Every structure is written in C-alpha cells, then in structure tokens.
C-alpha cells in the first residue's frame, strides 16, 4: 500500500484549519484541537475538533464558523447534525470541522481514533484570540498569524 503524501497543498489547508480554530476560540469553543491527517487520510487534510457547552452553543459555533468562512467564499461541501446539536460536521473538503457536545465528544473519541495524527500546537489561540476581524484579514490576504506551531 502506498503512503499518502498530500503536502503539496498543506499551506492553504493548514491556514484554513487555523482560521477555523481561531473562529472557534473566538466564539468560546472548548478544547479546540487541530489534527493533521494529511498522511493518514485520503479524504481531507485536517480535522478541527472542539466542543460546546450546550446544544445551542454547538449550533452557534457551527453557524459562526460556516458563516464566516462562507463570507470569504469558502463553502461546505457537506454538513450534518446542526438540528440535533450533539455532533455537527462541517466538511470544507480540505478540512473537516467537528463540533461536539462534550458527552458526544467523549463517546466518539475522534482524537483516539486518529491517534496517529500530529496535533498542531495552538497555545496562542487559547491565550489570546485572533478575533473575527484578524481572521477575515488573514483569509483575505492568504496569511496566517504568527503562532508557535
């Protein structure tokens, strides 16, 4: 079996994953994690995983992330779970955003299932959020905020 090597598009998908994570932190998501699955997945480059404090918070996180990215002409190819608010999946192609209610996150344990995936270190996101305006600028200019990653 050949090893997957999708690093040719890593910069754009990495920046998109970081932008989604920043939007999540800005919207008060908890335990935001970005998993780099480029070399172990054939269908996406990054997972952005987080949880909300309630089903309404989960729904709000999904609406915020999808809306902000859509405003930059970055659209989902598929989404599901918004109505229930337990596990919302937003598939942007190069990244997949998973937004869980805390109990559902523990039950499905995506981080455990994808334990071979390296995690992007996002300490700076939890210390100080980039804010929607900076994320918008970053997406417009194709740049990422300097962060120890």
CORWOGI-V628232 format. One record per residue. N is the residue number from 1. SS is DSSP state (alpha for helix, beta for strand, coil for the rest). PSI is psi in whole degrees, -180 to 180 (NA if undefined). Layout:
n=<N:N>
ss=<SS:SS>
psi=<PSI:PSI>
//
This chain:
n=<1:2:3:4:5:6:7:8:9:10:11:12:13:14:15:16:17:18:19:20:21:22:23:24:25:26:27:28:29:30:31:32:33:34:35:36:37:38:39:40:41:42:43:44:45:46:47:48:49:50:51:52:53:54:55:56:57:58:59:60:61:62:63:64:65:66:67:68:69:70:71:72:73:74:75:76:77:78:79:80:81:82:83:84:85:86:87:88:89:90:91:92:93:94:95:96:97:98:99:100:101:102:103:104:105:106:107:108:109:110:111:112:113:114:115:116:117:118:119:120:121:122:123:124:125:126:127:128:129:130:131:132:133:134:135:136:137:138:139:140:141:142:143:144:145:146:147:148:149>
ss=<coil:coil:coil:coil:coil:coil:alpha:alpha:alpha:alpha:alpha:alpha:alpha:alpha:alpha:alpha:alpha:alpha:alpha:alpha:alpha:alpha:alpha:alpha:alpha:alpha:coil:coil:coil:beta:beta:beta:beta:beta:beta:beta:coil:coil:coil:coil:coil:coil:coil:coil:coil:beta:beta:beta:beta:beta:beta:beta:coil:coil:alpha:alpha:alpha:alpha:alpha:alpha:alpha:alpha:alpha:alpha:alpha:alpha:alpha:alpha:alpha:alpha:coil:coil:coil:coil:coil:coil:coil:beta:beta:beta:coil:coil:coil:coil:coil:coil:beta:beta:beta:beta:beta:coil:coil:coil:beta:beta:beta:beta:beta:beta:beta:alpha:alpha:alpha:alpha:alpha:alpha:alpha:coil:alpha:alpha:alpha:alpha:coil:coil:coil:coil:beta:beta:beta:coil:coil:alpha:alpha:alpha:alpha:alpha:coil:coil:coil:alpha:alpha:alpha:alpha:alpha:alpha:alpha:alpha:alpha:alpha:alpha:coil:coil:coil:coil:coil:coil:coil:coil>
psi=<131:149:139:137:99:30:-12:-28:20:-35:-49:-45:-35:-45:-39:-42:-43:-41:-44:-40:-41:-42:-40:-47:-42:-31:15:29:154:149:55:127:138:120:129:102:16:-41:4:0:141:-5:-11:169:-40:145:136:116:138:173:157:165:-18:169:-38:-39:-41:-47:-42:-40:-46:-45:-40:-51:-48:-42:-45:-43:-37:-36:-17:17:32:106:153:146:-21:146:153:159:-1:-43:-43:-36:18:-43:108:130:126:111:112:13:-81:-24:151:125:127:119:116:151:142:-44:-39:-37:-43:-40:-48:-25:58:-39:-35:-41:-34:41:-21:-12:127:147:139:133:121:34:-40:-25:-38:-22:-44:117:147:-27:149:-41:-42:-38:-42:-46:-44:-45:-39:-42:-6:31:159:147:142:130:141:103:NA>
//
